[in-house]
């Protein structure tokens, strides 16, 4: 049998106040509710805890025997609540990579108040976020939502990051202000960071299929500096998001891709049972800054378009 802490708390209150009505005032509930809690506790324990006297509610012998343990239970519960309520824990946000546009969004949110405490983490995107959000080791994660989510996961669209072409300064297209995606048909685009099974690898695979591009994910992936340096050598083309803060290199040019503009859809994912006091503010902040897709000039995969439409129709 498990004791209901609410009934134990009512028992302690009646004992200390010698009155059901005074206990009700202390607990901020009705006197009838106090009576029901005491009746339930007596039923659970199989004993009578109080009897009525001229001075109010008095403990029976069984009630006196139970009182020490009841006070201990309530005291431990109050201590536990005090530890958790007073515990300093920053909001933990998974940004996938600290060079991506999600970091700037978190920085903008952080600047809205002086007392905001945020820990920024990186991970493997949606593949790891499902578990870290469920365990509570992360409070929110920026991901591209792909496939069916677990019932307890919620998300709001965060931003669309336009795709840019990364080429050598000596490339024939280097002097253009924008490159039509049709001009790239038949090209091989090198993206060593496209990990198999990741939501971004899926996105660029769908982009390649839609516009006759071959996405080369061969590695190894030695990081952004080496990626940019290899592009500068002139041997390869690359794709990168407009919001990505790349290492500077004199031999590299970054050019918008247009007609249509492929955009990477990023959302803020969180667990519906996460009650961190700052999480709701972050969700609202991201939602307010979100700019909807412009289907006349922007492109996303059909699955993303359908998911966005369903989300808009059904709310968060």
N, C-alpha and C positions, 0 to 999 in steps of 0.2 A: 504494500500500500504506500502511495506517495502522498505526503501531506501538502495541502494547498497553503502556500505561504500567506495568501490573503486572509484565510481563516485564522491562522496562527497570529498574524499581526492584529486582527480584531480581538483575539483573546487577550493579548498583552495590553492592548489599549483599554479594554473593559476592566482588567485587573488593576491597572494603574489609576484609572479615573473612578473606579467603583460605580460606574454608571454606564448604561448602554447609550443614553442620550449624549453624554459627554464624549464618549468614545466615537460616536458618529460625527460629532463636530470636529474632533481631532483628525479623523480619517477623511473628512469631507464627503461622507456618504450619508444615506438616510439611516434612521434608527432601525427601520425594518430590515435594511441590508445587513446591519451589524447582527441583528437577531438571527437572520438566516445563516450568516457565516458561522456564528457560534453553534447553531443547531447542526450544521454540516460537520463541523469539527468534532462535536460530541458524538455524532453518528459514526464518523470515520474511526474515532478512537474507541467507541463502544463504552464510554463512561460519561458521567455527568460532571461538568466542570464548575458550574455556578449554582447557587441557590439565592433566592431573594431574601433580603433582610431589611430591617428598618433603615439601615445605613446604605442601602443600595444593593449591588451585586457582590456577593461574597464567594470566595473560593471554597469548593468542597475539598476533601482530602486528596482526591485524585487531581483536582485542579492545582493544589499546592505542589504536588509531586511533579506536575508537568511544567510549572511556571519557569523554573530555571532553564530547562531545555528550550522552551518557547522563546525566552528572551535571547538565548544564544543564537537560535535560528534567525530571528529578526535582526540581531546585531550583525551577524555575518553577512546577511543579505544587504544590509545598509552599507557595510564596508565595501562589499563587492561593487555595488552601484556607485559609491563614491570614487573608487579607484578608476572605474571606466569613464565616469563623467568628467573627472578631473584629469584624465590621461591626455597628454599632448601627443596627438598623432596627426601628422600632415596628411593632406589629401594625396593619394598616390595615383599618378596618371601615367599610363603607358603611351608613349608617343611614337613607338616603333623605331625611330632613328632620330637622333638629336639634330640632324641637318634638314629635316623635313618641315613642311609648312605647319604641321600640328604644333611644333614647338613655339612658333610665333603666336599661335592662337592661345596657347597656355600662358605665355608671357603677357599677352594683352589682358587676359583674365586676372592674372596675378597683380597687375598694376591697378586694378579697380579698388583695392582696399589694402591698407597697410598691414593688417593682421592676418592676411592669408598665408598659410604655410602649405607648400606643395612640394612633394618629392616626384621628380621626373624619372621614369624608368624606360628601358627599351626591351624589346622582346622579339618574338617571331610572329607578330601580328595576330590574326584571328585564331591561328592554330594553338597558341599558348593562352590567349586572352580568355577563352572559354573556361579554362581551368582556374586561372588566377582570379578572375572575377567571382567565380563560384566559391573559392576558398577565402576570398576577402583579402588576399595579399595585394591586390590592385583594386582601386575604386572605380576607375574608368579607363577605357582604352580607345585610341584612335585606330580604326581598322576600315577596310573595305568589307562590307557585309556581303558574304557570299554563301548561298545555300540557306538551309533552314536552321534557325537558331533554337536553342533550348528555350523552354517556356518562360523561364525566369529572367531571360536576358531582354533588355530593351535598348533601343538606339534612336538617336536623332541625327539627321544629316548634318555634317559639319562644314564641308567645303568641296568644291570641285577644283582640282589642280590641273591647269592646262599643260599639255605635253609639249615639250620643246625638243628640238633637234640639237644634238651636240656634235659638232664637226670640227675638223682642223681648219685653221685660218687659211690654209692653202687650198681648201676644197672649192670646187666650182660654184657651190651654192653659198659660200661664206659671205658674199657681199649683199645677199638678199635680206630684206627686213622681215620677211615671212616666207614660209615654204608651204605650198599646197600639198596636202597629203597625197594627192594623185601623182605628184612628181617623184614620190618615194617608192612607188609601186615597183616591185621586183628587187628592192634593196634588202640587204641583210643588216639588221640593227643589233648591235652587241650590247647585252645586258647581263653581265656575269652575276649580278646580285639577285636575279630572278630564281629564288630557291624553289625547287620542285614542290608542288602542293601548296604554295603560298597563294594568297588572294591576289597579289600583284602580278605574279607569274601568269595566273589565269587571265587577268585583265589584259595584259600585253599579248597573250596568245590570241585572245578574241579580237584585239585591235589588229594584229597581223593578219588574221583570217579575213577580216572585213575589208582591208585595204591592200591585200596582196603584198604583205611584208613578211620576211622571215626573221623571227626573233631568235638570236643566237645567245643562249644562256650558258655557254661553255665558260669554265673558269680556269683556274681558281679565282675567287673574288678576294683581291688583296686590299680592298678599301677604296674610298673615294679619290684619294690622291693618285693612286696608281691608275685608276679608271680614267681620270682626266688626262693624265700623262700619256696613256696609250691612245686616247682619242687624238691628242695633239700630234702624235706621230704620223697621222694621216692615213693609217691603214684601216680604220674602222669608223662607223657611225654609231651614235648612241642616242638614247632617249632619256630625258630627265624631266621631273616636274618643275614648273615655273617657280614654285615656292621653295625648292630645294636650294640650300646655301652650299654651293660647290666651292671647293678649293680653287683659288684664282690661278689661272695659267695663261700666259701671254699667247700661247699657240692655239687656243680653243675659242670657238664662237658658239653662242647659244642663240637659237633662232626659233620663234614661235611656229608651230604647225597649225595650218588653217584650212578652211573650206572642206570639211568642217573642222572645228577645233576638238581634238580628242581630249577629254578631261577625265582625270582619275577621281572617282567618287570616294570621299573619305567620310566616315561617320564616327560619332562618339557612342561607344558601347558601354553599358553599365548593367548592374544586377538590380532588379526591382526591390530586393530585400536589403539593399545596402542603405543604411541610414546615416552615413557620414554627414555632419551638419553643413558641409560645404558643397557636397555633390550636386544638390538641386540647383544651387546658384550657378555652378559650372554648366549644367545642362541647359538652363535658361539662357546663359550668356552665349553659348554656342548656337542655340536655336535662333536667337535674335540677330546674330551676325550672318546667318546662313543666307546665301543668295540662290534661288531656285535655278534649276537647269533651264537653259535657253535652247530648246530642241531645234530651232531654226539654224543655229550656227554651232552648237556644241554636240559632241557625240559621246555616248556611253553605250556599253553593250546592252542588248535588249533586256537581259535579265536584270540589270541595274535599273533600267528605265521602269520596268514593271514593278520592282521592289519599291522604288520611290513613289510610284503612283499609289500602290497599296498602302504605304505608310501615310501618305497624305490623306487618303480616304478614311483610314482607321485611327489616326492619331498615333501618339507614342505607344 
